[in-house]
Amino acid sequence: MTNGLRTRCRFSGCPHAARLVLAPLLLAAPWAVHAQTAPAPAQDEAQPLDPMPDIGIDWPDMGQPDKVEPLPADPHAEAADADSESMAEAPVVEEPVEQNPVFTDAGEERRYSVKLNGVEGIADEQFNLRFKELSTLSQGERRRANLAQINRRLKEDRELLDQLLRAKGYYAARIRGSVSAPPPGSDRLAVQFDVVPGRQYLLSSVELTGLAETGAREPKLREAFPVKAGDPVDADRILAGRDSLSNALAENGFPFARIDEPEVRIDHEERKGDLDMAVAPGGYRTFGNIILNDNKLFDARHLQEIARFDPGDPYMASDVEDLRRAIVATGLVSTVTLKPRDAGDGEHVDLDVNVRSAPLRTIAGELGYGTGEGYRAEVSWQHRNLLPPEGAVTLRGVIGTQEQTASALYRRNNFHRRDNVLTGLLSISNIKRDAYDARTITVAGGLERQTNILFQKKWVWRIGAEVIASDEADFFSGGARRTFFIGAVPLSLTYDGSDDLLNPTKGFRLGGRLSPEVSFQSGTFGYARVQLDGSVYQPMGDRIVLAARTRLGTILGSTVDRIAPSRRFYAGGGASVRGYGYQKIGPRYGPDDDPVGGKSLAEFSLEARVRFGNFGVVPFVDAGNISTSFVPRFRDLRIGAGMGVRYYSSFGPIRVDVGTPINPQSGDPKIAVYVSLGQAF
């Protein structure tokens, strides 16, 4: 029960010593009696049994039910006092089981309830949890039992309570168990323990032998062990302090430190204890080399680049664990272990890294249909380490009613630094939407610092470059095709102050994007795309989170008709204004009332996320508009509202939203459905 805490007593009357001696004797008694019994006669010499002896009272009638009378009142119960000297001489008092008031028992099995009295100031959450998990009474509470079974469980749980109280420092407790008739309005027997815990023993001394070998670091390490003289002899607190000291040693340059089990010497006469704990620091070390067992995926130099420590830095166990998680985050390994190894020079510790490769190739496919997009089929092939280290290549193809695309993407994770990502893209696409028709070749690259589920970042940035050749047609060209040659340098910076990447419940996010672009189409001209995003999350109790989002964008320079249709702003859809079709919000022209996009964007969203266990509902209201001027026109906002449901899986919420337009334009659907992973924002 004390999880490794050893106790020793200072006088022979200590109950610990008594139990250690008596237990073997009790176990041996039946065997001794059996050894002295004469051998049984052979079967053909069997003799009839002697008549039953007269013991002075009538033999009981086994056909009659038992009647249990209450035991006489305990003469010690009222005199029990936590400060009495009698407790020191008899630290444990096991009271007999009492049945009160009178009730008959004919061997009937009945349900019962269990209650503890007298431990209200002692029984914390951990105490109650341990009793519930280890108690034979609690484990059998849902099943019927007869009185004999209940009495046996009472005795076992009385010993359990004594051990639990000792773990809290109460070595002189009085424990009485009783079984009573069901109280009025109940059909369950009342089983209860009445406990007089006595005085809590205190520590008179605390010795951490060997900690002085840590030198100048000793004061800091001693602070990690909060137990001191005068504190209760609390096993949980002592063991928690031992673990805290062990962690502190590993965090301050002692990878080979060892701590023996704490030992407490109990003095029942003084009601105190002396705590001794031996510490072997094992010598101060700094980081040395990383030694990798297999270089097929990456080499030790790459691991050193993504580690948050350099050779010569003080050893810290948290840095080792951080590197392990970073290796797992690559997605290239199925198992990884890191083990410190003495470098042999008395100063450094090397890291042995053992990895096992995970499957590196993935083939994926997707089939779908949408009322706004028609049919769509996508297939992709990926090798996550085709160009080591961590150089992934993805080939992707899309065939659909509105889109045909072929692309090749190169992605190098942890590019010379943790979480830096280098990307390169070659894409050829043919996209036909209501707003425009575009045949495009794109060559792009970028360097970014990304966030992920394992390592959510506060600051995320991206620097990129794009060269685009696109043949496009829209309303402003009268259906004729125009060829655009575009060069862009997109930049972005985001601050994430939320508490979760996929399911934020508090905090906020702010982000900005700037993309200076030069376009050649019947002359050369320039413009800049600017976009600002912000969202805030406010918990309203345990189950409700209010979330709000704002997005503002503008294109500075040029006129809307000269800008390539694929580079304008659009609004509407599951990641924009729900209830409206994809890109359907904004100015519309032509006989088919097609959207044309614009130079400015304004979007707003408000939703309440109400959670019930693994499920939730989300009522929402969205609003947004597109304008052909560089300033959004807020008086023309399109509003959508609806209800969503969420299933909170282990990897993030699965979202299904159903929205309807409040002030629709001609041709807008009455209902739109959106399905995705993660919250809407």
Helices and strands as residue ranges (DSSP letters): E 6-9, H 15-35, G 43-45, E 66-68, H 85-89, E 93-94, E 98-99, E 103-105, E 112-117, H 125-134, H 136-139, H 147-167, E 174-180, E 189-196, E 202-209, G 211-217, H 218-223, H 235-251, E 258-259, E 263-267, E 272-280, E 286-292, H 300-306, H 317-329, E 333-342, E 348-357, E 361-370, E 374-383, E 391-400, E 403-412, E 420-432, E 437-449, E 459-473, G 475-477, E 482-488, E 491-496, E 507-520, E 524-539, E 544-556, G 565-567, E 588-589, E 594-595, E 600-612, E 615-627, G 634-636, E 638-649, E 652-661, E 672-677
